[in-house]
Amino acid sequence: MRARKRLGQHFLADPRIARRIVEAMDLRPEDVVLEIGPGHGALTRFLSERAAHILAVEIDEALVRELANRWPQEKVILIAGDILKLDLVRLLEQHGLGPPIRVVGNLPYNIATAILQHLLRFRALWRDMTVMLQREVADRILSPPGSKAYGYLSVLIQYACEGRRLFTVPPSAFRPPPKVFSTVVQLRAREHPPVDVPDEAFFFELVSALFAERRKTIRNNLKRAAARLRVNDLASVWERAGLDPSRRAETLTLDELAELTNALFHARAIESEARPRAPGV
């Protein structure tokens, strides 16, 4: 079956790589696995030998039909659908399964970042993710502060997970071969974030604003986002956070981002209290 370019399909065709990925998961017989994009079943084959249940989500209905009846239905549950629209809570309830689950997949390059962000919303339900990504995306996820690859996605992943690079996969392992190398990474969900912030949604909104224009300073990026963040007195924020506003976001550690979040949240609360209220309120 030919790969569909619009779906970003590059099928893993090397069974040695597939086996190595599954072995890296160190599955237990009782584990429930969410497989993203089983394709022709390269990973599913080895997963079915080790896990109790595999929920295999595939957007291409032709591939779902191809995989049907290859494994017992109580072992491999094929789901025709878009992973980006998947409600993981509802999916587990529907099949009488519970957390924590394990996640694995050869993620399509064109939507890998979106898939990671979507699954992070359900991180209370999974123990870890072992995923294959474009090497540049893996670099972004795992890069430390101060590197050119460090950005919003780095902060998002490192706040929620402990990550490690497993190995690199050459284009020759796929059909059709992509023009880039891939990297298998493992992301383990943290029980508790490494920093304390007053509001996670506000934290990520701030981080997004700070990295909006990478070449600008954090002062300039926050000025542009002040109205959206509902903070006007930025001078007091720099003082409270103990940060030099001429720095760029890529130099900020998680601890420093948390300090800035707390300072902004505090300033916003003070400004809100000082704002005159409408009569009768």
C-alpha positions in Angstrom: 0.0 0.0 0.0 1.4 3.4 -1.0 2.0 6.1 1.6 -0.3 9.1 1.5 1.8 12.3 1.4 -1.0 14.4 2.9 -0.9 12.3 6.0 2.8 12.5 6.3 3.2 8.7 6.1 6.6 7.1 6.3 6.2 3.5 7.4 8.7 1.9 9.6 10.0 -1.1 7.6 13.0 -2.3 9.6 11.9 -5.0 12.1 15.1 -4.6 14.1 14.3 -0.9 14.8 10.7 -1.9 15.7 11.9 -4.5 18.1 14.4 -2.1 19.7 11.7 0.5 20.3 9.4 -2.0 22.0 12.2 -3.4 24.1 13.1 0.1 25.2 9.6 0.4 26.7 10.3 -2.5 29.1 6.7 -3.6 29.0 5.0 -5.7 31.6 2.3 -8.3 30.8 -0.4 -6.2 32.4 0.4 -3.0 30.5 -2.1 -1.2 28.4 -0.5 0.6 25.4 -1.8 3.4 23.2 -0.2 3.1 19.8 -0.3 6.2 17.6 -0.5 5.4 13.9 0.2 1.6 13.7 0.6 1.9 9.9 1.4 -1.6 8.6 1.8 -3.0 12.1 5.6 -2.9 12.5 5.4 -2.0 16.2 2.1 -3.6 16.8 3.6 -7.0 16.1 6.1 -6.8 18.9 3.7 -4.9 21.3 1.1 -7.7 21.0 3.7 -10.2 22.3 4.4 -8.2 25.5 1.4 -6.1 26.5 -2.1 -7.0 27.8 -4.0 -4.6 25.5 -3.0 -2.3 22.6 -5.3 0.6 21.6 -4.1 1.3 18.1 -5.4 4.6 16.7 -5.0 5.0 12.9 -6.5 7.9 10.8 -6.1 5.9 7.5 -9.2 3.6 7.3 -7.5 1.6 4.6 -4.8 0.7 7.0 -7.3 -0.2 9.7 -8.9 -2.6 7.2 -5.5 -4.1 6.4 -4.7 -4.7 10.1 -8.1 -6.1 10.9 -8.1 -9.8 12.1 -4.3 -9.9 12.3 -4.5 -10.1 16.1 -7.2 -11.1 18.5 -9.6 -8.2 19.0 -9.3 -8.4 22.8 -5.6 -8.0 22.4 -5.3 -5.3 19.7 -8.2 -2.8 19.6 -8.1 -0.9 16.3 -9.6 2.6 16.3 -10.2 4.5 13.1 -9.8 8.1 14.1 -7.7 11.3 14.4 -5.4 11.2 17.5 -5.7 15.0 17.7 -9.4 14.6 18.4 -9.1 11.7 20.8 -10.5 12.1 24.3 -8.3 9.7 26.2 -10.5 9.6 29.3 -13.5 8.6 27.2 -11.5 6.1 25.2 -10.3 4.2 28.2 -13.8 4.2 29.8 -15.3 2.9 26.6 -13.1 -0.1 26.6 -13.1 -0.7 30.3 -9.5 0.1 30.8 -7.7 2.3 33.3 -4.5 4.3 33.8 -1.6 4.4 33.8 -1.1 3.5 30.2 2.0 3.5 28.0 2.2 5.5 24.8 4.2 4.6 21.7 4.3 5.7 18.1 6.1 6.7 14.9 4.7 10.2 14.9 4.0 11.9 11.5 6.5 14.7 11.1 3.9 17.3 10.1 1.8 17.0 13.2 4.2 15.5 15.8 4.4 18.7 17.9 0.6 19.0 17.9 0.2 15.3 19.0 2.7 15.9 21.9 0.8 19.0 23.1 -2.5 17.1 22.8 -1.3 14.1 24.8 0.2 16.4 27.5 -3.3 17.4 28.4 -3.9 13.8 29.5 -0.6 13.3 31.2 -2.3 12.2 34.4 -3.4 9.1 32.5 -0.1 7.9 31.1 3.2 6.7 32.6 5.5 7.4 29.6 5.7 8.0 25.9 8.2 6.3 23.6 8.0 8.1 20.3 9.9 8.5 17.1 10.3 12.1 15.9 12.1 14.1 13.4 15.6 14.6 14.8 15.3 18.4 14.9 12.0 18.1 16.9 13.7 15.7 19.4 16.6 18.3 19.7 14.0 21.0 20.6 12.3 18.9 23.2 15.5 17.9 25.0 17.6 21.0 24.5 18.8 23.0 27.6 18.4 26.7 28.2 20.9 28.8 26.2 20.8 26.6 23.1 19.3 27.7 19.8 16.8 24.8 19.8 15.4 25.7 23.3 12.0 27.2 23.0 8.3 26.9 23.9 8.1 23.2 23.2 11.2 22.5 25.3 9.7 24.3 28.3 6.3 22.6 27.8 7.8 19.1 27.7 10.5 19.6 30.4 7.9 21.0 32.8 5.7 18.0 32.4 8.2 15.2 31.7 11.6 13.8 32.2 13.0 13.1 28.8 15.9 11.1 27.3 17.2 10.4 23.9 17.3 6.7 23.0 18.8 6.3 19.5 18.8 7.7 16.0 17.0 6.1 13.1 18.3 6.5 9.5 15.9 7.3 6.5 16.6 3.8 5.1 14.5 2.3 7.9 11.3 3.7 6.4 9.2 3.2 3.3 9.2 5.7 1.6 12.4 7.0 3.1 12.1 10.6 4.5 14.7 13.2 3.8 15.6 13.5 7.4 16.9 11.4 10.3 14.6 10.4 13.1 15.2 10.1 16.9 13.5 7.9 19.4 12.9 9.6 22.7 11.3 8.5 25.9 9.2 11.0 28.0 8.3 9.9 31.5 5.4 11.9 33.1 6.5 13.7 36.2 4.5 13.1 39.4 5.1 16.7 40.3 6.4 19.6 38.1 10.0 20.7 38.9 8.8 24.2 39.7 5.8 25.8 41.4 3.6 28.2 39.5 0.3 29.7 40.6 -1.6 28.8 37.5 -0.4 26.4 34.7 -2.5 28.0 32.0 -1.0 31.4 32.8 2.5 30.0 32.9 2.2 28.5 29.4 0.6 31.7 28.1 3.5 33.7 29.5 6.1 31.2 28.0 4.4 31.4 24.6 4.5 35.3 24.8 8.2 35.2 25.7 9.2 33.1 22.7 6.9 34.9 20.3 9.8 36.6 18.7 13.0 34.8 19.7 15.4 37.6 18.7 13.6 40.2 20.9 14.3 40.6 24.6 11.9 39.4 27.3 11.1 43.0 28.0 10.0 43.7 24.4 8.0 40.5 24.1 6.2 41.1 27.4 5.4 44.7 26.4 3.7 43.3 23.3 1.7 40.8 25.4 1.0 43.0 28.4 -2.6 43.6 27.5 -3.3 39.9 26.9 -1.5 39.0 30.2 -3.4 41.9 31.9 -0.2 43.4 33.5 0.9 47.0 33.1 3.5 47.6 35.7 6.4 45.6 34.3 9.1 47.5 36.2 8.0 46.0 39.5 7.9 42.6 37.8 11.6 42.6 36.9 12.5 43.7 40.4 10.4 41.0 42.1 11.6 38.3 39.7 15.2 39.4 40.0 15.7 39.2 36.2 17.5 41.3 33.7 14.8 42.3 31.1 17.4 42.6 28.4 17.8 38.9 28.3 16.2 36.6 25.7 13.8 33.9 26.5 16.1 31.1 25.3 18.4 31.9 28.3 15.8 31.4 31.0 15.8 28.3 33.1 12.5 26.7 34.3 13.2 28.1 37.7 13.6 31.6 36.3 10.4 31.2 34.2 8.6 30.2 37.3 9.9 33.2 39.2 8.7 35.5 36.4 5.3 33.8 36.3 4.9 34.3 40.1 6.0 38.0 39.8 3.6 38.7 36.9 0.7 36.8 38.7 1.4 38.9 41.8 1.5 42.2 39.9 -1.7 41.3 38.0 -3.5 40.6 41.4 -2.4 44.0 42.8 -3.5 45.9 39.7 -6.8 44.1 39.7 -7.5 45.1 43.3 -6.5 48.7 42.6 -8.7 49.0 39.6 -11.9 51.1 40.4 -15.0 49.0 40.5 -18.2 49.9 38.8 -21.0 51.3 41.1 -23.1 48.6 42.8 -20.4 45.9 42.3 
